[in-house]
Amino acid sequence: MALPKEDQLAIIRMASLIGRHRDALSPFEAELVENAVDRFRSRGAAMSLTVNERVVLADALAAMDKAKADAEHSDQCAA
């Protein structure tokens, strides 16, 4: 079964955020995000995720999105 489009888009977003917003994650979350991104790069939509991975990745993505929004807000306030 192929990875749902929502999960594919989430992994692509995580790949773009992990470089700048890694500090918003625990070491475990950062490692899982990198592992998922690497698996997606090599297997594409044919990869699979466990329920636990989906939960942790969703939390990690939310944390990185919040860190990005906070950084953008502080940049706007500084200008």
C-alpha positions in Angstrom: 0.0 0.0 0.0 1.3 3.4 -1.0 2.0 6.1 1.6 -1.0 8.5 1.7 -0.4 11.9 -0.1 -0.8 13.7 3.3 2.0 11.7 4.8 4.2 12.3 1.7 3.6 16.0 1.9 4.3 16.0 5.6 7.7 14.2 5.0 8.6 16.7 2.3 7.8 19.6 4.7 9.9 17.9 7.4 12.8 17.6 5.0 12.7 21.4 4.4 12.4 22.3 8.0 14.8 19.9 9.8 17.9 21.9 8.8 16.9 25.2 10.4 14.5 24.1 13.1 16.2 20.9 14.5 16.6 22.6 17.9 12.8 22.5 18.4 13.0 18.7 18.5 14.3 16.2 21.0 17.2 14.1 19.8 14.9 11.1 19.3 12.5 13.2 17.2 15.3 14.6 15.1 16.6 11.1 14.4 13.2 9.8 13.5 12.6 12.7 11.1 15.9 12.2 9.4 15.3 8.5 9.1 11.8 9.0 7.6 13.2 11.6 5.2 16.0 9.2 4.1 13.5 6.3 3.7 11.2 8.5 1.6 14.1 9.6 -0.6 15.0 6.0 -1.3 11.6 4.3 -1.4 9.2 7.1 -2.2 5.5 6.4 -1.7 6.3 2.7 -1.3 7.7 3.3 2.2 5.5 2.7 5.2 5.1 4.2 8.6 4.0 2.6 11.8 1.2 4.3 13.9 3.8 5.3 16.5 6.0 6.8 13.8 3.1 8.8 12.5 2.3 10.2 16.0 5.9 11.2 16.7 6.4 12.7 13.3 3.2 14.7 13.5 4.4 16.1 16.9 7.8 16.9 15.4 6.3 18.6 12.4 4.1 20.7 14.7 7.1 21.7 16.8 9.1 22.7 13.7 6.2 24.6 12.2 5.9 26.5 15.5 9.6 27.2 15.6 9.5 28.5 12.1 6.5 30.8 12.8 8.2 32.1 16.0 11.4 32.8 14.0 9.4 34.6 11.3 7.6 36.6 13.9 10.8 37.7 15.7 12.4 38.6 12.3 9.4 40.9 11.6 9.5 42.5 15.0 13.3 43.2 14.6 12.7 44.9 11.3 
